[in-house]
Amino acid sequence: MTLEFRKKKEDFICEHCGHNMDGDGYTNHCSLCFYSKHVDNFPGDRGAECGGLMKPVSLEKRKGEYAITHQCLLCGEEKRNKVQKGDNFEALISVLQ
């Protein structure tokens, strides 16, 4: 079975801060508070039953790209997500302090 990314263009309202996000098919976190939602088992599949909020807990740089690690506040699962174009990097650093 081959698992591949499923691009889904979805707008959403952040359940943590209420910011209205315009999705581009790759958007998976709020660009203001950087919270995400545990909805995928694999990127874009919307197969996770948990549905918990995912708090940004760390930031790392690999091969010139930054990634945020999110931890689910309900089940504890952690997932890495790339920092997106349009994310406010200074705000991200502030959120993680």
Biopython code that builds the backbone (N, CA, C, O; Angstrom):
import numpy as np
from Bio.PDB.StructureBuilder import StructureBuilder

atoms = [
    (1, "MET", "N", (0.848, -1.187, 0.000)),
    (1, "MET", "CA", (0.000, 0.000, 0.000)),
    (1, "MET", "C", (0.888, 1.242, 0.000)),
    (1, "MET", "O", (1.763, 1.383, 0.854)),
    (2, "THR", "N", (0.667, 2.127, -0.939)),
    (2, "THR", "CA", (1.451, 3.351, -1.034)),
    (2, "THR", "C", (0.696, 4.487, -0.360)),
    (2, "THR", "O", (-0.470, 4.747, -0.657)),
    (3, "LEU", "N", (1.388, 5.155, 0.552)),
    (3, "LEU", "CA", (0.790, 6.295, 1.236)),
    (3, "LEU", "C", (1.353, 7.556, 0.612)),
    (3, "LEU", "O", (2.569, 7.708, 0.499)),
    (4, "GLU", "N", (0.494, 8.439, 0.214)),
    (4, "GLU", "CA", (0.960, 9.673, -0.389)),
    (4, "GLU", "C", (0.147, 10.849, 0.130)),
    (4, "GLU", "O", (-0.982, 10.697, 0.598)),
    (5, "PHE", "N", (0.754, 12.020, 0.031)),
    (5, "PHE", "CA", (0.107, 13.242, 0.461)),
    (5, "PHE", "C", (-1.149, 13.486, -0.369)),
    (5, "PHE", "O", (-1.148, 13.307, -1.586)),
    (6, "ARG", "N", (-2.194, 13.889, 0.292)),
    (6, "ARG", "CA", (-3.447, 14.248, -0.380)),
    (6, "ARG", "C", (-3.685, 15.733, -0.170)),
    (6, "ARG", "O", (-4.015, 16.170, 0.932)),
    (7, "LYS", "N", (-3.518, 16.498, -1.224)),
    (7, "LYS", "CA", (-3.712, 17.948, -1.139)),
    (7, "LYS", "C", (-5.200, 18.241, -0.998)),
    (7, "LYS", "O", (-6.018, 17.796, -1.803)),
    (8, "LYS", "N", (-5.536, 19.013, 0.061)),
    (8, "LYS", "CA", (-6.928, 19.420, 0.305)),
    (8, "LYS", "C", (-6.937, 20.903, 0.603)),
    (8, "LYS", "O", (-6.378, 21.337, 1.610)),
    (9, "LYS", "N", (-7.558, 21.679, -0.250)),
    (9, "LYS", "CA", (-7.662, 23.122, -0.038)),
    (9, "LYS", "C", (-8.881, 23.376, 0.834)),
    (9, "LYS", "O", (-10.021, 23.282, 0.378)),
    (10, "GLU", "N", (-8.618, 23.703, 2.110)),
    (10, "GLU", "CA", (-9.699, 23.927, 3.068)),
    (10, "GLU", "C", (-9.409, 25.186, 3.878)),
    (10, "GLU", "O", (-8.315, 25.351, 4.417)),
    (11, "ASP", "N", (-10.385, 26.056, 3.957)),
    (11, "ASP", "CA", (-10.302, 27.206, 4.852)),
    (11, "ASP", "C", (-10.789, 26.735, 6.228)),
    (11, "ASP", "O", (-11.595, 25.809, 6.325)),
    (12, "PHE", "N", (-10.291, 27.380, 7.289)),
    (12, "PHE", "CA", (-10.737, 26.980, 8.621)),
    (12, "PHE", "C", (-10.583, 28.136, 9.603)),
    (12, "PHE", "O", (-9.838, 29.086, 9.365)),
    (13, "ILE", "N", (-11.296, 28.031, 10.694)),
    (13, "ILE", "CA", (-11.167, 28.972, 11.799)),
    (13, "ILE", "C", (-10.391, 28.252, 12.889)),
    (13, "ILE", "O", (-10.780, 27.169, 13.326)),
    (14, "CYS", "N", (-9.299, 28.854, 13.325)),
    (14, "CYS", "CA", (-8.451, 28.235, 14.346)),
    (14, "CYS", "C", (-9.256, 28.050, 15.629)),
    (14, "CYS", "O", (-9.854, 28.997, 16.138)),
    (15, "GLU", "N", (-9.264, 26.828, 16.145)),
    (15, "GLU", "CA", (-10.004, 26.536, 17.370)),
    (15, "GLU", "C", (-9.272, 27.020, 18.616)),
    (15, "GLU", "O", (-9.839, 27.017, 19.709)),
    (16, "HIS", "N", (-8.020, 27.435, 18.462)),
    (16, "HIS", "CA", (-7.279, 27.945, 19.618)),
    (16, "HIS", "C", (-7.429, 29.452, 19.758)),
    (16, "HIS", "O", (-7.716, 29.939, 20.852)),
    (17, "CYS", "N", (-7.239, 30.214, 18.659)),
    (17, "CYS", "CA", (-7.255, 31.683, 18.760)),
    (17, "CYS", "C", (-8.378, 32.349, 17.967)),
    (17, "CYS", "O", (-8.594, 33.553, 18.108)),
    (18, "GLY", "N", (-9.101, 31.586, 17.131)),
    (18, "GLY", "CA", (-10.217, 32.135, 16.370)),
    (18, "GLY", "C", (-9.845, 32.811, 15.061)),
    (18, "GLY", "O", (-10.711, 33.386, 14.402)),
    (19, "HIS", "N", (-8.568, 32.756, 14.667)),
    (19, "HIS", "CA", (-8.128, 33.378, 13.412)),
    (19, "HIS", "C", (-8.725, 32.640, 12.219)),
    (19, "HIS", "O", (-8.759, 31.410, 12.199)),
    (20, "ASN", "N", (-9.194, 33.391, 11.225)),
    (20, "ASN", "CA", (-9.765, 32.835, 10.003)),
    (20, "ASN", "C", (-8.638, 32.556, 9.020)),
    (20, "ASN", "O", (-7.983, 33.488, 8.553)),
    (21, "MET", "N", (-8.403, 31.288, 8.697)),
    (21, "MET", "CA", (-7.302, 30.892, 7.824)),
    (21, "MET", "C", (-7.812, 30.532, 6.432)),
    (21, "MET", "O", (-8.797, 29.808, 6.281)),
    (22, "ASP", "N", (-7.128, 31.049, 5.430)),
    (22, "ASP", "CA", (-7.384, 30.670, 4.043)),
    (22, "ASP", "C", (-6.405, 29.559, 3.691)),
    (22, "ASP", "O", (-5.196, 29.787, 3.649)),
    (23, "GLY", "N", (-6.914, 28.372, 3.440)),
    (23, "GLY", "CA", (-6.055, 27.237, 3.126)),
    (23, "GLY", "C", (-5.592, 27.268, 1.688)),
    (23, "GLY", "O", (-6.271, 27.811, 0.816)),
    (24, "ASP", "N", (-4.419, 26.676, 1.443)),
    (24, "ASP", "CA", (-3.893, 26.618, 0.084)),
    (24, "ASP", "C", (-3.655, 25.179, -0.378)),
    (24, "ASP", "O", (-3.045, 24.948, -1.422)),
    (25, "GLY", "N", (-4.132, 24.232, 0.395)),
    (25, "GLY", "CA", (-3.920, 22.830, 0.068)),
    (25, "GLY", "C", (-2.785, 22.215, 0.864)),
    (25, "GLY", "O", (-2.680, 20.992, 0.963)),
    (26, "TYR", "N", (-1.941, 23.056, 1.430)),
    (26, "TYR", "CA", (-0.831, 22.591, 2.261)),
    (26, "TYR", "C", (-0.944, 23.143, 3.682)),
    (26, "TYR", "O", (-0.187, 22.739, 4.565)),
    (27, "THR", "N", (-1.884, 24.062, 3.908)),
    (27, "THR", "CA", (-2.039, 24.704, 5.205)),
    (27, "THR", "C", (-2.494, 23.683, 6.248)),
    (27, "THR", "O", (-3.501, 22.998, 6.065)),
    (28, "ASN", "N", (-1.740, 23.593, 7.337)),
    (28, "ASN", "CA", (-2.128, 22.637, 8.372)),
    (28, "ASN", "C", (-2.028, 23.227, 9.774)),
    (28, "ASN", "O", (-2.203, 22.514, 10.763)),
    (29, "HIS", "N", (-1.748, 24.524, 9.864)),
    (29, "HIS", "CA", (-1.692, 25.172, 11.172)),
    (29, "HIS", "C", (-2.038, 26.647, 11.022)),
    (29, "HIS", "O", (-1.969, 27.208, 9.928)),
    (30, "CYS", "N", (-2.407, 27.260, 12.130)),
    (30, "CYS", "CA", (-2.742, 28.676, 12.171)),
    (30, "CYS", "C", (-1.459, 29.495, 12.034)),
    (30, "CYS", "O", (-0.452, 29.183, 12.669)),
    (31, "SER", "N", (-1.494, 30.526, 11.221)),
    (31, "SER", "CA", (-0.299, 31.354, 11.003)),
    (31, "SER", "C", (-0.090, 32.383, 12.108)),
    (31, "SER", "O", (0.916, 33.093, 12.108)),
    (32, "LEU", "N", (-1.035, 32.473, 13.057)),
    (32, "LEU", "CA", (-0.875, 33.416, 14.174)),
    (32, "LEU", "C", (-0.424, 32.731, 15.461)),
    (32, "LEU", "O", (0.534, 33.172, 16.096)),
    (33, "CYS", "N", (-1.108, 31.658, 15.846)),
    (33, "CYS", "CA", (-0.751, 30.985, 17.104)),
    (33, "CYS", "C", (-0.031, 29.653, 16.862)),
    (33, "CYS", "O", (0.533, 29.069, 17.787)),
    (34, "PHE", "N", (-0.057, 29.183, 15.621)),
    (34, "PHE", "CA", (0.658, 27.985, 15.171)),
    (34, "PHE", "C", (0.093, 26.671, 15.702)),
    (34, "PHE", "O", (0.738, 25.629, 15.584)),
    (35, "TYR", "N", (-1.114, 26.709, 16.288)),
    (35, "TYR", "CA", (-1.780, 25.472, 16.678)),
    (35, "TYR", "C", (-2.285, 24.768, 15.424)),
    (35, "TYR", "O", (-2.561, 25.402, 14.406)),
    (36, "SER", "N", (-2.398, 23.461, 15.515)),
    (36, "SER", "CA", (-2.906, 22.628, 14.445)),
    (36, "SER", "C", (-4.042, 21.793, 15.024)),
    (36, "SER", "O", (-4.435, 21.986, 16.175)),
    (37, "LYS", "N", (-4.567, 20.873, 14.233)),
    (37, "LYS", "CA", (-5.623, 19.986, 14.718)),
    (37, "LYS", "C", (-5.298, 18.564, 14.273)),
    (37, "LYS", "O", (-4.886, 18.342, 13.135)),
    (38, "HIS", "N", (-5.484, 17.613, 15.166)),
    (38, "HIS", "CA", (-5.168, 16.217, 14.890)),
    (38, "HIS", "C", (-6.284, 15.589, 14.067)),
    (38, "HIS", "O", (-7.201, 14.971, 14.607)),
    (39, "VAL", "N", (-6.192, 15.758, 12.754)),
    (39, "VAL", "CA", (-7.217, 15.236, 11.853)),
    (39, "VAL", "C", (-6.687, 14.195, 10.872)),
    (39, "VAL", "O", (-7.473, 13.476, 10.256)),
    (40, "ASP", "N", (-5.359, 14.101, 10.716)),
    (40, "ASP", "CA", (-4.773, 13.192, 9.728)),
    (40, "ASP", "C", (-3.955, 12.086, 10.383)),
    (40, "ASP", "O", (-3.264, 12.305, 11.378)),
    (41, "ASN", "N", (-4.052, 10.890, 9.799)),
    (41, "ASN", "CA", (-3.092, 9.828, 10.107)),
    (41, "ASN", "C", (-1.878, 10.017, 9.206)),
    (41, "ASN", "O", (-0.735, 9.902, 9.649)),
    (42, "PHE", "N", (-2.144, 10.309, 7.933)),
    (42, "PHE", "CA", (-1.138, 10.630, 6.941)),
    (42, "PHE", "C", (-1.561, 11.946, 6.302)),
    (42, "PHE", "O", (-2.759, 12.200, 6.175)),
    (43, "PRO", "N", (-0.617, 12.790, 5.896)),
    (43, "PRO", "CA", (-0.966, 14.129, 5.410)),
    (43, "PRO", "C", (-2.114, 14.154, 4.401)),
    (43, "PRO", "O", (-2.035, 13.570, 3.321)),
    (44, "GLY", "N", (-3.180, 14.848, 4.790)),
    (44, "GLY", "CA", (-4.327, 15.059, 3.915)),
    (44, "GLY", "C", (-5.398, 13.997, 3.935)),
    (44, "GLY", "O", (-6.413, 14.156, 3.258)),
    (45, "ASP", "N", (-5.217, 12.893, 4.698)),
    (45, "ASP", "CA", (-6.213, 11.818, 4.620)),
    (45, "ASP", "C", (-7.452, 12.055, 5.484)),
    (45, "ASP", "O", (-8.476, 11.407, 5.266)),
    (46, "ARG", "N", (-7.386, 12.956, 6.448)),
    (46, "ARG", "CA", (-8.485, 13.273, 7.372)),
    (46, "ARG", "C", (-9.020, 12.030, 8.053)),
    (46, "ARG", "O", (-10.213, 11.937, 8.342)),
    (47, "GLY", "N", (-8.124, 11.055, 8.314)),
    (47, "GLY", "CA", (-8.523, 9.779, 8.882)),
    (47, "GLY", "C", (-8.360, 9.638, 10.383)),
    (47, "GLY", "O", (-8.763, 8.622, 10.949)),
    (48, "ALA", "N", (-7.776, 10.636, 11.045)),
    (48, "ALA", "CA", (-7.587, 10.523, 12.502)),
    (48, "ALA", "C", (-8.910, 10.761, 13.218)),
    (48, "ALA", "O", (-9.633, 11.706, 12.904)),
    (49, "GLU", "N", (-9.216, 9.914, 14.165)),
    (49, "GLU", "CA", (-10.453, 10.048, 14.925)),
    (49, "GLU", "C", (-10.293, 10.965, 16.129)),
    (49, "GLU", "O", (-11.294, 11.394, 16.704)),
    (50, "CYS", "N", (-9.070, 11.276, 16.524)),
    (50, "CYS", "CA", (-8.796, 12.032, 17.741)),
    (50, "CYS", "C", (-9.434, 13.423, 17.709)),
    (50, "CYS", "O", (-10.277, 13.735, 18.550)),
    (51, "GLY", "N", (-9.039, 14.256, 16.750)),
    (51, "GLY", "CA", (-9.606, 15.596, 16.615)),
    (51, "GLY", "C", (-9.114, 16.607, 17.630)),
    (51, "GLY", "O", (-9.659, 17.708, 17.711)),
    (52, "GLY", "N", (-8.086, 16.258, 18.417)),
    (52, "GLY", "CA", (-7.576, 17.166, 19.441)),
    (52, "GLY", "C", (-6.764, 18.318, 18.867)),
    (52, "GLY", "O", (-6.244, 18.235, 17.754)),
    (53, "LEU", "N", (-6.663, 19.385, 19.637)),
    (53, "LEU", "CA", (-5.791, 20.491, 19.251)),
    (53, "LEU", "C", (-4.348, 20.054, 19.416)),
    (53, "LEU", "O", (-4.012, 19.307, 20.334)),
    (54, "MET", "N", (-3.497, 20.531, 18.511)),
    (54, "MET", "CA", (-2.086, 20.189, 18.547)),
    (54, "MET", "C", (-1.273, 21.448, 18.810)),
    (54, "MET", "O", (-1.252, 22.374, 17.998)),
    (55, "LYS", "N", (-0.610, 21.465, 19.949)),
    (55, "LYS", "CA", (0.162, 22.612, 20.407)),
    (55, "LYS", "C", (1.559, 22.597, 19.772)),
    (55, "LYS", "O", (2.193, 21.544, 19.697)),
    (56, "PRO", "N", (2.044, 23.771, 19.313)),
    (56, "PRO", "CA", (3.419, 23.816, 18.815)),
    (56, "PRO", "C", (4.373, 23.696, 20.005)),
    (56, "PRO", "O", (4.283, 24.471, 20.958)),
    (57, "VAL", "N", (5.294, 22.714, 19.946)),
    (57, "VAL", "CA", (6.175, 22.481, 21.088)),
    (57, "VAL", "C", (7.652, 22.673, 20.773)),
    (57, "VAL", "O", (8.451, 22.870, 21.689)),
    (58, "SER", "N", (8.032, 22.620, 19.501)),
    (58, "SER", "CA", (9.443, 22.849, 19.166)),
    (58, "SER", "C", (9.593, 23.211, 17.691)),
    (58, "SER", "O", (8.678, 23.051, 16.884)),
    (59, "LEU", "N", (10.779, 23.700, 17.381)),
    (59, "LEU", "CA", (11.113, 24.128, 16.025)),
    (59, "LEU", "C", (12.501, 23.597, 15.712)),
    (59, "LEU", "O", (13.403, 23.671, 16.546)),
    (60, "GLU", "N", (12.671, 23.066, 14.517)),
    (60, "GLU", "CA", (13.993, 22.611, 14.112)),
    (60, "GLU", "C", (14.232, 22.935, 12.639)),
    (60, "GLU", "O", (13.295, 23.122, 11.863)),
    (61, "LYS", "N", (15.498, 22.994, 12.284)),
    (61, "LYS", "CA", (15.886, 23.295, 10.907)),
    (61, "LYS", "C", (16.634, 22.102, 10.342)),
    (61, "LYS", "O", (17.611, 21.626, 10.921)),
    (62, "ARG", "N", (16.153, 21.627, 9.193)),
    (62, "ARG", "CA", (16.803, 20.524, 8.478)),
    (62, "ARG", "C", (16.902, 20.896, 7.012)),
    (62, "ARG", "O", (15.923, 21.304, 6.387)),
    (63, "LYS", "N", (18.096, 20.749, 6.479)),
    (63, "LYS", "CA", (18.328, 21.014, 5.052)),
    (63, "LYS", "C", (17.776, 22.369, 4.635)),
    (63, "LYS", "O", (17.192, 22.504, 3.560)),
    (64, "GLY", "N", (17.962, 23.373, 5.488)),
    (64, "GLY", "CA", (17.552, 24.733, 5.161)),
    (64, "GLY", "C", (16.086, 25.042, 5.359)),
    (64, "GLY", "O", (15.664, 26.170, 5.104)),
    (65, "GLU", "N", (15.281, 24.067, 5.811)),
    (65, "GLU", "CA", (13.849, 24.292, 6.036)),
    (65, "GLU", "C", (13.519, 24.107, 7.513)),
    (65, "GLU", "O", (14.066, 23.239, 8.193)),
    (66, "TYR", "N", (12.607, 24.952, 7.983)),
    (66, "TYR", "CA", (12.161, 24.857, 9.375)),
    (66, "TYR", "C", (10.910, 23.996, 9.450)),
    (66, "TYR", "O", (10.066, 24.002, 8.554)),
    (67, "ALA", "N", (10.818, 23.253, 10.551)),
    (67, "ALA", "CA", (9.635, 22.430, 10.809)),
    (67, "ALA", "C", (9.223, 22.607, 12.260)),
    (67, "ALA", "O", (10.059, 22.686, 13.161)),
    (68, "ILE", "N", (7.919, 22.667, 12.463)),
    (68, "ILE", "CA", (7.324, 22.779, 13.793)),
    (68, "ILE", "C", (6.907, 21.378, 14.227)),
    (68, "ILE", "O", (6.323, 20.629, 13.444)),
    (69, "THR", "N", (7.205, 21.031, 15.464)),
    (69, "THR", "CA", (6.660, 19.798, 16.026)),
    (69, "THR", "C", (5.447, 20.182, 16.846)),
    (69, "THR", "O", (5.520, 21.032, 17.733)),
    (70, "HIS", "N", (4.319, 19.535, 16.531)),
    (70, "HIS", "CA", (3.069, 19.732, 17.258)),
    (70, "HIS", "C", (2.806, 18.510, 18.119)),
    (70, "HIS", "O", (3.086, 17.383, 17.712)),
    (71, "GLN", "N", (2.265, 18.736, 19.317)),
    (71, "GLN", "CA", (1.879, 17.634, 20.189)),
    (71, "GLN", "C", (0.387, 17.740, 20.484)),
    (71, "GLN", "O", (-0.101, 18.790, 20.901)),
    (72, "CYS", "N", (-0.330, 16.641, 20.262)),
    (72, "CYS", "CA", (-1.767, 16.606, 20.493)),
    (72, "CYS", "C", (-2.057, 16.715, 21.991)),
    (72, "CYS", "O", (-1.486, 15.987, 22.803)),
    (73, "LEU", "N", (-2.945, 17.630, 22.333)),
    (73, "LEU", "CA", (-3.309, 17.841, 23.735)),
    (73, "LEU", "C", (-4.237, 16.743, 24.278)),
    (73, "LEU", "O", (-4.425, 16.638, 25.490)),
    (74, "LEU", "N", (-4.819, 15.925, 23.382)),
    (74, "LEU", "CA", (-5.689, 14.830, 23.835)),
    (74, "LEU", "C", (-4.944, 13.501, 23.942)),
    (74, "LEU", "O", (-4.999, 12.837, 24.977)),
    (75, "CYS", "N", (-4.252, 13.116, 22.882)),
    (75, "CYS", "CA", (-3.642, 11.784, 22.867)),
    (75, "CYS", "C", (-2.117, 11.800, 22.992)),
    (75, "CYS", "O", (-1.508, 10.753, 23.207)),
    (76, "GLY", "N", (-1.493, 12.974, 22.860)),
    (76, "GLY", "CA", (-0.052, 13.085, 23.021)),
    (76, "GLY", "C", (0.766, 12.817, 21.768)),
    (76, "GLY", "O", (1.984, 12.996, 21.787)),
    (77, "GLU", "N", (0.133, 12.392, 20.678)),
    (77, "GLU", "CA", (0.891, 12.114, 19.445)),
    (77, "GLU", "C", (1.602, 13.378, 18.972)),
    (77, "GLU", "O", (1.079, 14.484, 19.105)),
    (78, "GLU", "N", (2.804, 13.201, 18.416)),
    (78, "GLU", "CA", (3.563, 14.325, 17.876)),
    (78, "GLU", "C", (3.705, 14.174, 16.375)),
    (78, "GLU", "O", (3.884, 13.072, 15.856)),
    (79, "LYS", "N", (3.620, 15.307, 15.685)),
    (79, "LYS", "CA", (3.783, 15.346, 14.224)),
    (79, "LYS", "C", (4.591, 16.573, 13.857)),
    (79, "LYS", "O", (4.487, 17.617, 14.500)),
    (80, "ARG", "N", (5.398, 16.438, 12.816)),
    (80, "ARG", "CA", (6.190, 17.560, 12.302)),
    (80, "ARG", "C", (5.502, 18.144, 11.082)),
    (80, "ARG", "O", (4.972, 17.416, 10.242)),
    (81, "ASN", "N", (5.519, 19.476, 10.996)),
    (81, "ASN", "CA", (4.933, 20.182, 9.866)),
    (81, "ASN", "C", (5.860, 21.306, 9.443)),
    (81, "ASN", "O", (6.423, 22.003, 10.287)),
    (82, "LYS", "N", (6.019, 21.483, 8.151)),
    (82, "LYS", "CA", (6.878, 22.545, 7.649)),
    (82, "LYS", "C", (6.295, 23.915, 7.969)),
    (82, "LYS", "O", (5.080, 24.110, 7.956)),
    (83, "VAL", "N", (7.187, 24.859, 8.256)),
    (83, "VAL", "CA", (6.782, 26.255, 8.378)),
    (83, "VAL", "C", (6.344, 26.694, 6.985)),
    (83, "VAL", "O", (7.036, 26.429, 6.001)),
    (84, "GLN", "N", (5.207, 27.361, 6.900)),
    (84, "GLN", "CA", (4.614, 27.725, 5.618)),
    (84, "GLN", "C", (4.947, 29.156, 5.200)),
    (84, "GLN", "O", (5.228, 30.016, 6.034)),
    (85, "LYS", "N", (4.910, 29.384, 3.909)),
    (85, "LYS", "CA", (5.039, 30.745, 3.394)),
    (85, "LYS", "C", (3.898, 31.561, 3.991)),
    (85, "LYS", "O", (2.749, 31.120, 3.974)),
    (86, "GLY", "N", (4.198, 32.727, 4.510)),
    (86, "GLY", "CA", (3.169, 33.554, 5.137)),
    (86, "GLY", "C", (3.144, 33.438, 6.650)),
    (86, "GLY", "O", (2.529, 34.266, 7.322)),
    (87, "ASP", "N", (3.811, 32.412, 7.203)),
    (87, "ASP", "CA", (3.920, 32.310, 8.659)),
    (87, "ASP", "C", (4.835, 33.414, 9.174)),
    (87, "ASP", "O", (5.854, 33.726, 8.557)),
    (88, "ASN", "N", (4.469, 33.996, 10.294)),
    (88, "ASN", "CA", (5.275, 35.041, 10.915)),
    (88, "ASN", "C", (6.323, 34.373, 11.800)),
    (88, "ASN", "O", (6.010, 33.897, 12.891)),
    (89, "PHE", "N", (7.577, 34.338, 11.321)),
    (89, "PHE", "CA", (8.631, 33.609, 12.016)),
    (89, "PHE", "C", (8.897, 34.182, 13.401)),
    (89, "PHE", "O", (9.117, 33.421, 14.343)),
    (90, "GLU", "N", (8.882, 35.511, 13.549)),
    (90, "GLU", "CA", (9.103, 36.111, 14.876)),
    (90, "GLU", "C", (7.996, 35.695, 15.855)),
    (90, "GLU", "O", (8.265, 35.429, 17.026)),
    (91, "ALA", "N", (6.761, 35.644, 15.368)),
    (91, "ALA", "CA", (5.640, 35.210, 16.207)),
    (91, "ALA", "C", (5.814, 33.737, 16.596)),
    (91, "ALA", "O", (5.503, 33.351, 17.723)),
    (92, "LEU", "N", (6.298, 32.943, 15.690)),
    (92, "LEU", "CA", (6.523, 31.521, 15.974)),
    (92, "LEU", "C", (7.560, 31.371, 17.088)),
    (92, "LEU", "O", (7.354, 30.598, 18.023)),
    (93, "ILE", "N", (8.646, 32.088, 16.995)),
    (93, "ILE", "CA", (9.682, 32.034, 18.026)),
    (93, "ILE", "C", (9.090, 32.464, 19.376)),
    (93, "ILE", "O", (9.379, 31.857, 20.408)),
    (94, "SER", "N", (8.265, 33.508, 19.361)),
    (94, "SER", "CA", (7.630, 33.998, 20.575)),
    (94, "SER", "C", (6.699, 32.950, 21.190)),
    (94, "SER", "O", (6.694, 32.765, 22.407)),
    (95, "VAL", "N", (5.917, 32.267, 20.359)),
    (95, "VAL", "CA", (4.975, 31.245, 20.828)),
    (95, "VAL", "C", (5.728, 30.106, 21.505)),
    (95, "VAL", "O", (5.243, 29.538, 22.483)),
    (96, "LEU", "N", (6.892, 29.771, 21.001)),
    (96, "LEU", "CA", (7.634, 28.627, 21.516)),
    (96, "LEU", "C", (8.492, 28.926, 22.745)),
    (96, "LEU", "O", (9.089, 28.011, 23.311)),
    (97, "GLN", "N", (8.564, 30.188, 23.165)),
    (97, "GLN", "CA", (9.381, 30.534, 24.333)),
    (97, "GLN", "C", (8.644, 30.296, 25.623)),
    (97, "GLN", "O", (9.190, 30.537, 26.700)),
]
sb = StructureBuilder()
sb.init_structure("model")
sb.init_model(0)
sb.init_chain("A")
sb.init_seg("    ")
for serial, (resi, resn, name, xyz) in enumerate(atoms, 1):
    if name == "N":
        sb.init_residue(resn, " ", resi, " ")
    sb.init_atom(name, np.array(xyz, "f"), 0.0, 1.0, " ", f" {name:<3s}", serial, name[0])
structure = sb.get_structure()
